[in-house]
Amino acid sequence: MPNLFRPERPGAAWDEFLAGHGALTRERRAWTPADGPMPALYLSHGAPLLFDDPLWISQLFGWAQQLPRPTGVVIVSAHWESAPLSLSASAAGTPLVYDFGGFAPRYSTMRYATPDASALARRVAAAMPDAEPLHQHATRGLDHGAWVPLTIMYPDADVPVLQLSMPTHDPARLLDLGRRLRALRDEGVLVVGSGYMTHGLPFLTRAMVERNEVPAWSADFDAWAADALARGDVDTLADLTKAPGMPYAHPTVEHYTPLFITLGAATDPTAPPTTVVDDFQIGFAKRSIQVA
């Protein structure tokens, strides 16, 4: 396994992929009402090291290639926990948020200049509860939980993207927020919860990473979540007190709870989702799902 934290040439895997496959994005047809609602996704998003992982690049890009190009993307990331509920800046080409450290300088100079998302912002604002304040940021861009995976899925940056903050970790409230976004899927909008199915950073060692070892707490939690998802058991998913591998799998829960945005946006939150990615990277479960 290549050293993802110290690659010989940062982003080489991404550069090589674009050189060989970048033109495929132009062949992707646009969504039309005849396609029916766009799905909602929960994806394990990765840090900038994703640009050095050929497998993960191909998984995310291939996933997007199977879908029509959306009219817009509304994404809730683990890296923007903010109340009151907030929307990112909607102007075209809003600068990104480089909310990470310890990586090659290249990743702090990358750009993802998406189109104007003002119309999408108005639609999202209209769907939110009247009783809950909503703040529209003028300058806050997309954080790495949004722009890293979307750069790979939609590298032409030709889809308007709006980020919605995560104002709570209460599954019931997040399910409701997802439900309020559900109607946007009928307009071709892709709703995304961006987290990581396991994220026990404090409990990884250098040796684990170098051996690509999957800790028992990560494998056990992932298997538990996969089983509950397959049974459509949202109540079990919402009760982490009974989940194996805790608190190691999630010392804090912000990478897990975007799942409930995705499930809430589903036509039927209890219907088993389609699992698109189910392997591991540096010991973490990359499980990523699609719901109708």
C-alpha positions in Angstrom: 0.0 0.0 0.0 1.4 3.5 -0.9 2.1 5.9 1.9 -0.9 8.1 1.7 0.4 10.6 4.2 3.8 11.0 2.5 3.3 10.4 -1.2 6.3 10.9 -3.5 4.3 13.4 -5.5 1.1 14.6 -3.8 -2.0 14.2 -5.9 -0.3 12.0 -8.5 -3.1 9.5 -8.4 -5.6 12.2 -9.1 -3.5 13.8 -11.9 -3.2 10.4 -13.6 -6.9 9.7 -13.2 -7.9 13.0 -14.8 -5.4 12.5 -17.6 -7.0 9.2 -18.5 -10.6 9.6 -17.5 -11.4 13.3 -17.2 -13.1 13.6 -20.5 -15.7 11.1 -19.3 -17.4 13.8 -17.2 -18.4 15.6 -20.4 -20.3 12.5 -21.5 -22.5 12.5 -18.4 -26.0 13.5 -19.4 -27.9 16.0 -17.3 -30.8 15.0 -15.1 -34.3 15.4 -16.5 -37.7 14.9 -14.8 -38.1 11.7 -16.7 -35.3 10.3 -14.5 -37.4 10.6 -11.4 -36.0 11.9 -8.1 -32.2 12.0 -7.7 -31.0 9.7 -4.9 -29.6 10.8 -1.5 -26.1 9.7 -0.5 -24.2 9.1 2.6 -20.5 9.0 1.8 -17.4 8.6 3.8 -15.5 11.5 2.5 -11.8 11.2 3.4 -9.2 13.9 3.9 -6.9 15.3 1.1 -5.1 12.0 1.1 -8.1 10.7 -1.0 -6.3 12.4 -4.0 -3.5 9.9 -3.5 -5.7 6.8 -3.4 -6.5 5.4 -6.9 -9.1 2.9 -5.6 -11.1 5.5 -3.8 -10.9 8.0 -6.6 -12.3 5.3 -9.0 -15.0 4.4 -6.5 -16.4 7.9 -6.1 -16.0 8.9 -9.8 -17.6 5.6 -10.9 -20.5 6.2 -8.5 -21.1 9.7 -10.0 -20.9 8.3 -13.5 -23.8 6.0 -12.8 -26.0 9.0 -12.0 -27.3 11.8 -14.2 -25.6 15.1 -13.6 -27.7 16.8 -10.9 -29.1 20.2 -11.1 -27.5 21.0 -7.8 -25.9 19.5 -4.7 -26.9 20.1 -1.1 -24.4 18.6 1.3 -24.1 18.4 5.0 -20.6 17.7 6.2 -19.2 16.5 9.5 -16.9 19.5 9.5 -19.5 22.2 9.9 -21.3 21.9 13.2 -23.1 25.2 13.6 -26.3 26.4 15.1 -28.3 28.3 14.2 -28.8 26.4 10.9 -26.6 28.0 8.3 -26.0 28.0 4.5 -22.6 28.5 2.8 -22.0 31.3 0.5 -23.9 30.9 -2.8 -21.9 33.1 -5.1 -20.0 31.5 -8.0 -16.4 30.5 -7.3 -16.6 31.1 -3.5 -13.2 30.2 -2.0 -12.8 26.9 -0.2 -12.2 26.2 3.4 -8.9 24.4 4.0 -9.8 22.9 7.4 -7.0 20.5 7.8 -3.3 20.4 8.6 -0.2 18.2 8.2 -0.7 17.6 4.4 1.3 18.7 1.4 0.9 22.4 0.5 -0.7 21.5 -2.8 -4.0 20.6 -1.1 -4.3 24.1 0.4 -4.1 25.7 -3.0 -6.6 23.5 -4.8 -9.7 25.2 -6.2 -13.2 24.1 -6.9 -15.0 27.0 -8.5 -18.7 25.9 -8.6 -21.4 27.9 -10.3 -23.8 30.3 -8.6 -26.1 28.5 -6.2 -28.4 31.5 -5.2 -31.5 29.8 -6.6 -30.7 26.6 -4.8 -30.1 28.6 -1.6 -33.6 30.1 -1.9 -35.1 26.7 -2.3 -33.3 25.3 0.7 -34.2 28.3 2.8 -37.9 27.9 1.9 -37.9 24.3 3.0 -36.5 24.9 6.5 -38.7 25.3 9.6 -40.2 28.8 10.1 -39.4 28.6 13.8 -35.7 27.9 13.2 -33.4 30.8 12.3 -31.4 30.4 9.1 -28.2 32.3 8.5 -26.9 32.8 5.0 -23.1 33.3 5.0 -21.7 35.7 2.5 -18.1 34.3 2.4 -18.0 30.8 4.0 -17.0 28.3 1.3 -17.1 24.5 1.2 -15.1 22.6 3.7 -13.1 19.5 2.9 -15.9 17.2 3.8 -17.7 18.7 0.9 -15.1 19.8 -1.7 -12.8 16.8 -1.5 -15.3 14.2 -2.5 -17.2 16.5 -4.9 -14.0 17.4 -6.7 -13.7 13.8 -7.6 -17.3 13.1 -8.3 -17.9 16.3 -10.4 -14.4 17.4 -11.4 -15.6 19.9 -14.0 -17.2 22.0 -11.1 -20.2 22.4 -13.3 -22.9 21.8 -10.6 -24.1 24.4 -8.1 -23.2 23.3 -4.6 -24.6 24.5 -1.3 -23.5 23.4 2.1 -25.9 23.2 5.0 -24.5 23.3 8.5 -25.3 20.5 11.0 -26.9 22.3 13.9 -27.4 19.2 16.1 -26.5 15.5 16.5 -30.0 14.5 17.5 -31.1 11.8 15.0 -34.7 12.9 15.1 -33.9 16.5 14.3 -31.5 15.5 11.5 -34.1 13.1 10.0 -36.5 16.0 9.9 -34.0 18.2 8.2 -33.4 15.5 5.7 -37.1 15.1 5.2 -37.4 18.9 4.4 -34.8 18.4 1.7 -36.6 15.5 0.1 -38.7 17.5 -2.3 -35.5 19.0 -3.8 -34.7 15.5 -5.2 -37.7 15.8 -7.4 -36.0 18.8 -9.0 -32.8 16.9 -9.7 -30.9 18.0 -6.6 -28.5 15.5 -5.0 -28.7 15.5 -1.2 -25.5 14.3 0.5 -24.6 13.5 4.1 -20.8 13.5 4.2 -19.1 11.8 7.2 -17.2 8.6 7.8 -18.7 5.3 9.0 -15.9 5.0 11.6 -13.5 7.8 12.6 -11.5 6.8 15.6 -8.4 9.0 14.9 -7.1 9.0 18.5 -6.9 5.3 18.5 -4.9 4.7 15.3 -1.2 4.0 15.6 1.4 4.6 12.9 1.9 0.8 12.7 -1.8 0.3 12.1 -1.8 2.8 9.3 1.4 1.4 7.7 -0.1 -2.1 7.7 -3.5 -0.9 6.7 -4.8 -2.8 9.7 -8.5 -2.7 10.5 -9.0 -2.5 14.3 -11.7 -4.7 15.7 -13.7 -1.6 16.9 -13.9 -0.4 13.3 -14.9 -3.7 11.8 -17.4 -4.4 14.5 -19.1 -1.0 14.3 -19.2 -1.2 10.5 -20.8 -4.7 10.6 -23.4 -3.5 13.1 -24.3 -0.5 11.0 -24.5 -2.6 7.8 -26.8 -5.0 9.5 -29.1 -2.2 10.8 -29.2 -0.5 7.4 -30.0 -3.7 5.7 -33.0 -4.2 8.0 -34.1 -0.6 7.7 -33.8 -0.3 11.5 -33.4 3.5 12.0 -34.1 3.2 15.7 -31.1 0.9 16.2 -28.9 3.2 14.1 -30.0 6.1 16.4 -28.9 4.4 19.6 -25.1 4.4 19.8 -25.2 3.2 23.4 -25.7 -0.3 22.0 -23.3 -0.1 19.2 -20.1 -2.3 19.3 -16.8 -0.6 19.1 -17.9 2.5 20.9 -16.5 5.0 21.8 -13.4 4.0 19.7 -15.3 4.0 16.4 -16.6 7.5 17.1 -15.0 9.4 20.0 -17.2 12.2 18.8 -20.2 11.5 16.6 -20.1 14.3 13.9 -18.8 11.9 11.2 -21.7 9.4 11.9 -24.7 11.7 12.3 -24.8 13.0 8.7 -26.2 9.6 8.0 -29.6 10.7 9.4 -29.8 13.6 6.9 -29.5 11.0 4.1 -32.0 8.7 5.7 -34.4 11.5 6.3 -34.2 12.6 2.6 -35.1 9.0 1.5 -38.6 8.4 0.2 -38.8 5.6 2.9 -36.1 5.9 5.6 -36.7 2.3 6.6 -36.1 0.9 3.1 -32.7 -0.9 2.8 -30.2 1.3 1.0 -27.8 0.4 -1.8 -24.3 0.0 -0.5 -21.8 1.4 -3.0 -18.6 1.4 -1.0 -17.9 -1.0 1.8 -14.1 -1.4 2.2 -11.6 0.3 4.6 -8.8 2.9 4.4 -6.2 3.4 7.2 -8.5 1.3 9.4 -11.6 3.3 8.9 -14.8 2.0 7.4 -15.6 3.8 4.1 -19.1 2.4 4.0 -21.1 4.7 1.7 -24.8 4.3 0.7 -27.4 5.5 -1.8 -31.1 5.7 -0.9 -34.1 6.2 -3.2 
